[in-house]
Amino acid sequence: MTSPFEIVILNLQKIGAFNFLFPFMLTAAVFYGLLRRSQIFGKPEENVAVNAVVALVAAFMVWAYPILAGVNVETILSTFFFQGVLATMVVVIGLLIISMFLPKGLGETLGEKLKPGWFVGIIVLGLLIAVGVLFSSGAVSIFLPGGVGGIGISEDVILSIAVLVGLVVVLGFIVWFTTRGEKSKGILSL
Protein backbone atom coordinates (compact mmCIF):
# COMPACT_ATOMS: atom_id res chain seq x y z
CA MET A 1 0.00 0.00 0.00
CA THR A 2 1.26 3.43 -0.94
CA SER A 3 1.64 5.94 1.86
CA PRO A 4 -0.02 9.38 1.63
CA PHE A 5 3.41 11.03 1.74
CA GLU A 6 4.58 9.05 -1.28
CA ILE A 7 1.45 10.04 -3.20
CA VAL A 8 2.01 13.71 -2.36
CA ILE A 9 5.68 13.57 -3.37
CA LEU A 10 4.91 11.82 -6.66
CA ASN A 11 2.16 14.36 -7.45
CA LEU A 12 4.51 17.24 -6.65
CA GLN A 13 7.07 15.66 -8.97
CA LYS A 14 4.47 15.45 -11.77
CA ILE A 15 3.74 19.18 -11.59
CA GLY A 16 7.46 20.06 -11.57
CA ALA A 17 7.68 21.27 -7.99
CA PHE A 18 11.09 19.67 -7.42
CA ASN A 19 12.47 20.67 -10.79
CA PHE A 20 11.54 24.36 -10.63
CA LEU A 21 9.12 25.52 -7.92
CA PHE A 22 10.98 24.55 -4.73
CA PRO A 23 14.46 25.51 -6.01
CA PHE A 24 13.00 28.81 -7.23
CA MET A 25 11.35 29.51 -3.85
CA LEU A 26 14.57 28.70 -2.00
CA THR A 27 16.66 30.90 -4.27
CA ALA A 28 14.20 33.79 -4.04
CA ALA A 29 14.19 33.55 -0.22
CA VAL A 30 18.00 33.55 -0.10
CA PHE A 31 18.22 36.54 -2.45
CA TYR A 32 15.56 38.39 -0.47
CA GLY A 33 17.39 37.73 2.81
CA LEU A 34 20.70 38.87 1.32
CA LEU A 35 19.13 42.05 -0.07
CA ARG A 36 17.55 42.86 3.31
CA ARG A 37 20.80 42.22 5.15
CA SER A 38 23.03 44.15 2.74
CA GLN A 39 20.55 47.07 2.55
CA ILE A 40 21.63 47.89 -1.00
CA PHE A 41 18.33 49.67 -1.68
CA GLY A 42 18.11 51.38 1.69
CA LYS A 43 16.39 50.37 4.90
CA PRO A 44 14.65 47.00 4.49
CA GLU A 45 11.40 48.23 6.07
CA GLU A 46 11.09 51.00 3.47
CA ASN A 47 12.00 48.90 0.40
CA VAL A 48 10.17 45.61 0.86
CA ALA A 49 8.68 45.74 -2.64
CA VAL A 50 11.99 46.58 -4.33
CA ASN A 51 13.81 43.79 -2.49
CA ALA A 52 11.02 41.33 -3.32
CA VAL A 53 10.93 42.22 -7.03
CA VAL A 54 14.72 42.02 -7.38
CA ALA A 55 14.79 38.69 -5.50
CA LEU A 56 12.01 37.20 -7.65
CA VAL A 57 13.56 38.36 -10.93
CA ALA A 58 17.00 37.12 -9.89
CA ALA A 59 15.55 33.74 -8.88
CA PHE A 60 13.75 33.43 -12.23
CA MET A 61 16.98 34.27 -14.05
CA VAL A 62 18.92 31.70 -12.04
CA TRP A 63 16.41 28.92 -12.63
CA ALA A 64 16.03 29.75 -16.33
CA TYR A 65 19.54 28.35 -16.84
CA PRO A 66 18.83 24.68 -16.07
CA ILE A 67 15.75 24.74 -18.27
CA LEU A 68 17.49 26.49 -21.16
CA ALA A 69 20.61 24.33 -20.82
CA GLY A 70 18.54 21.16 -20.54
CA VAL A 71 19.88 20.18 -17.12
CA ASN A 72 17.49 18.20 -14.91
CA VAL A 73 18.16 19.48 -11.40
CA GLU A 74 15.43 17.48 -9.68
CA THR A 75 17.52 14.42 -8.83
CA ILE A 76 20.76 16.37 -8.43
CA LEU A 77 19.37 18.84 -5.87
CA SER A 78 17.46 16.15 -3.97
CA THR A 79 20.65 14.10 -3.73
CA PHE A 80 22.70 17.18 -2.77
CA PHE A 81 20.39 18.22 0.06
CA PHE A 82 19.96 14.64 1.27
CA GLN A 83 23.71 14.04 1.39
CA GLY A 84 24.24 17.45 3.01
CA VAL A 85 21.78 16.59 5.77
CA LEU A 86 23.44 13.19 6.23
CA ALA A 87 26.89 14.82 6.49
CA THR A 88 25.53 17.27 9.06
CA MET A 89 23.94 14.46 11.05
CA VAL A 90 27.19 12.48 11.03
CA VAL A 91 29.04 15.50 12.46
CA VAL A 92 26.36 16.10 15.10
CA ILE A 93 26.24 12.44 16.13
CA GLY A 94 30.05 12.38 16.29
CA LEU A 95 30.04 15.43 18.56
CA LEU A 96 27.37 13.85 20.77
CA ILE A 97 29.38 10.63 21.12
CA ILE A 98 32.58 12.56 21.87
CA SER A 99 30.78 14.70 24.45
CA MET A 100 29.70 11.58 26.36
CA PHE A 101 33.33 10.74 27.14
CA LEU A 102 34.78 14.21 27.70
CA PRO A 103 34.46 16.18 30.94
CA LYS A 104 31.72 18.75 31.33
CA GLY A 105 32.68 22.26 30.17
CA LEU A 106 35.45 21.08 27.85
CA GLY A 107 33.84 22.87 24.90
CA GLU A 108 34.12 26.26 26.56
CA THR A 109 37.69 25.56 27.67
CA LEU A 110 38.73 24.54 24.16
CA GLY A 111 36.90 27.52 22.70
CA GLU A 112 38.88 29.91 24.91
CA LYS A 113 42.24 28.28 24.20
CA LEU A 114 41.71 28.01 20.45
CA LYS A 115 39.79 31.26 20.05
CA PRO A 116 41.68 32.83 17.13
CA GLY A 117 42.05 29.68 15.06
CA TRP A 118 39.10 27.43 15.77
CA PHE A 119 36.75 29.41 13.56
CA VAL A 120 39.07 29.05 10.56
CA GLY A 121 39.30 25.31 11.20
CA ILE A 122 35.53 24.94 11.29
CA ILE A 123 35.19 26.90 8.07
CA VAL A 124 37.84 24.78 6.33
CA LEU A 125 36.22 21.55 7.54
CA GLY A 126 32.79 22.79 6.46
CA LEU A 127 34.09 23.73 3.02
CA LEU A 128 35.77 20.34 2.59
CA ILE A 129 32.52 18.57 3.53
CA ALA A 130 30.53 20.85 1.19
CA VAL A 131 32.88 20.17 -1.74
CA GLY A 132 32.68 16.45 -1.02
CA VAL A 133 28.89 16.56 -1.02
CA LEU A 134 28.92 18.70 -4.19
CA PHE A 135 30.98 16.14 -6.08
CA SER A 136 29.38 13.00 -4.63
CA SER A 137 25.83 14.19 -5.33
CA GLY A 138 26.61 15.01 -8.94
CA ALA A 139 25.76 18.70 -8.47
CA VAL A 140 28.93 19.60 -10.37
CA SER A 141 26.99 18.76 -13.54
CA ILE A 142 24.83 21.84 -12.90
CA PHE A 143 27.91 24.04 -13.29
CA LEU A 144 29.45 21.90 -16.05
CA PRO A 145 26.58 20.40 -18.11
CA GLY A 146 29.07 18.57 -20.35
CA GLY A 147 30.56 16.94 -17.26
CA VAL A 148 34.00 17.48 -15.84
CA GLY A 149 35.37 15.62 -18.86
CA GLY A 150 34.14 18.58 -20.94
CA ILE A 151 36.97 20.73 -19.57
CA GLY A 152 39.57 18.21 -20.76
CA ILE A 153 40.36 16.61 -17.40
CA SER A 154 39.05 13.21 -16.35
CA GLU A 155 36.97 12.81 -13.20
CA ASP A 156 39.67 10.59 -11.65
CA VAL A 157 42.28 13.33 -12.01
CA ILE A 158 39.96 15.94 -10.49
CA LEU A 159 39.11 13.60 -7.61
CA SER A 160 42.82 12.91 -7.01
CA ILE A 161 43.61 16.63 -7.01
CA ALA A 162 40.74 17.31 -4.59
CA VAL A 163 41.96 14.61 -2.19
CA LEU A 164 45.53 15.90 -2.35
CA VAL A 165 44.41 19.48 -1.74
CA GLY A 166 42.29 18.28 1.18
CA LEU A 167 45.25 16.43 2.69
CA VAL A 168 47.54 19.43 2.27
CA VAL A 169 44.96 21.69 3.91
CA VAL A 170 44.51 19.30 6.84
CA LEU A 171 48.28 18.87 7.28
CA GLY A 172 48.80 22.63 7.04
CA PHE A 173 46.12 23.17 9.64
CA ILE A 174 47.74 20.63 11.98
CA VAL A 175 51.18 22.22 11.51
CA TRP A 176 49.71 25.67 12.08
CA PHE A 177 48.06 24.60 15.34
CA THR A 178 51.17 22.76 16.50
CA THR A 179 53.55 25.65 15.83
CA ARG A 180 51.07 28.14 17.26
CA GLY A 181 51.00 26.21 20.53
CA GLU A 182 54.80 26.00 20.64
CA LYS A 183 55.16 29.72 19.95
CA SER A 184 52.88 30.57 22.84
CA LYS A 185 54.96 28.39 25.18
CA GLY A 186 58.19 30.03 24.06
CA ILE A 187 59.67 26.78 22.72
CA LEU A 188 59.77 27.94 19.13
CA SER A 189 60.95 31.47 18.52
CA LEU A 190 61.25 32.82 15.01
C-alpha positions in Angstrom: 0.0 0.0 0.0 1.3 3.4 -0.9 1.6 5.9 1.9 0.0 9.4 1.6 3.4 11.0 1.7 4.6 9.0 -1.3 1.4 10.0 -3.2 2.0 13.7 -2.4 5.7 13.6 -3.4 4.9 11.8 -6.7 2.2 14.4 -7.5 4.5 17.2 -6.7 7.1 15.7 -9.0 4.5 15.4 -11.8 3.7 19.2 -11.6 7.5 20.1 -11.6 7.7 21.3 -8.0 11.1 19.7 -7.4 12.5 20.7 -10.8 11.5 24.4 -10.6 9.1 25.5 -7.9 11.0 24.6 -4.7 14.5 25.5 -6.0 13.0 28.8 -7.2 11.3 29.5 -3.9 14.6 28.7 -2.0 16.7 30.9 -4.3 14.2 33.8 -4.0 14.2 33.5 -0.2 18.0 33.5 -0.1 18.2 36.5 -2.4 15.6 38.4 -0.5 17.4 37.7 2.8 20.7 38.9 1.3 19.1 42.0 -0.1 17.6 42.9 3.3 20.8 42.2 5.1 23.0 44.1 2.7 20.5 47.1 2.6 21.6 47.9 -1.0 18.3 49.7 -1.7 18.1 51.4 1.7 16.4 50.4 4.9 14.6 47.0 4.5 11.4 48.2 6.1 11.1 51.0 3.5 12.0 48.9 0.4 10.2 45.6 0.9 8.7 45.7 -2.6 12.0 46.6 -4.3 13.8 43.8 -2.5 11.0 41.3 -3.3 10.9 42.2 -7.0 14.7 42.0 -7.4 14.8 38.7 -5.5 12.0 37.2 -7.7 13.6 38.4 -10.9 17.0 37.1 -9.9 15.6 33.7 -8.9 13.7 33.4 -12.2 17.0 34.3 -14.0 18.9 31.7 -12.0 16.4 28.9 -12.6 16.0 29.7 -16.3 19.5 28.4 -16.8 18.8 24.7 -16.1 15.7 24.7 -18.3 17.5 26.5 -21.2 20.6 24.3 -20.8 18.5 21.2 -20.5 19.9 20.2 -17.1 17.5 18.2 -14.9 18.2 19.5 -11.4 15.4 17.5 -9.7 17.5 14.4 -8.8 20.8 16.4 -8.4 19.4 18.8 -5.9 17.5 16.2 -4.0 20.6 14.1 -3.7 22.7 17.2 -2.8 20.4 18.2 0.1 20.0 14.6 1.3 23.7 14.0 1.4 24.2 17.5 3.0 21.8 16.6 5.8 23.4 13.2 6.2 26.9 14.8 6.5 25.5 17.3 9.1 23.9 14.5 11.1 27.2 12.5 11.0 29.0 15.5 12.5 26.4 16.1 15.1 26.2 12.4 16.1 30.1 12.4 16.3 30.0 15.4 18.6 27.4 13.8 20.8 29.4 10.6 21.1 32.6 12.6 21.9 30.8 14.7 24.4 29.7 11.6 26.4 33.3 10.7 27.1 34.8 14.2 27.7 34.5 16.2 30.9 31.7 18.8 31.3 32.7 22.3 30.2 35.4 21.1 27.9 33.8 22.9 24.9 34.1 26.3 26.6 37.7 25.6 27.7 38.7 24.5 24.2 36.9 27.5 22.7 38.9 29.9 24.9 42.2 28.3 24.2 41.7 28.0 20.5 39.8 31.3 20.1 41.7 32.8 17.1 42.1 29.7 15.1 39.1 27.4 15.8 36.8 29.4 13.6 39.1 29.0 10.6 39.3 25.3 11.2 35.5 24.9 11.3 35.2 26.9 8.1 37.8 24.8 6.3 36.2 21.6 7.5 32.8 22.8 6.5 34.1 23.7 3.0 35.8 20.3 2.6 32.5 18.6 3.5 30.5 20.8 1.2 32.9 20.2 -1.7 32.7 16.4 -1.0 28.9 16.6 -1.0 28.9 18.7 -4.2 31.0 16.1 -6.1 29.4 13.0 -4.6 25.8 14.2 -5.3 26.6 15.0 -8.9 25.8 18.7 -8.5 28.9 19.6 -10.4 27.0 18.8 -13.5 24.8 21.8 -12.9 27.9 24.0 -13.3 29.4 21.9 -16.0 26.6 20.4 -18.1 29.1 18.6 -20.4 30.6 16.9 -17.3 34.0 17.5 -15.8 35.4 15.6 -18.9 34.1 18.6 -20.9 37.0 20.7 -19.6 39.6 18.2 -20.8 40.4 16.6 -17.4 39.1 13.2 -16.3 37.0 12.8 -13.2 39.7 10.6 -11.7 42.3 13.3 -12.0 40.0 15.9 -10.5 39.1 13.6 -7.6 42.8 12.9 -7.0 43.6 16.6 -7.0 40.7 17.3 -4.6 42.0 14.6 -2.2 45.5 15.9 -2.3 44.4 19.5 -1.7 42.3 18.3 1.2 45.2 16.4 2.7 47.5 19.4 2.3 45.0 21.7 3.9 44.5 19.3 6.8 48.3 18.9 7.3 48.8 22.6 7.0 46.1 23.2 9.6 47.7 20.6 12.0 51.2 22.2 11.5 49.7 25.7 12.1 48.1 24.6 15.3 51.2 22.8 16.5 53.5 25.7 15.8 51.1 28.1 17.3 51.0 26.2 20.5 54.8 26.0 20.6 55.2 29.7 20.0 52.9 30.6 22.8 55.0 28.4 25.2 58.2 30.0 24.1 59.7 26.8 22.7 59.8 27.9 19.1 61.0 31.5 18.5 61.2 32.8 15.0 
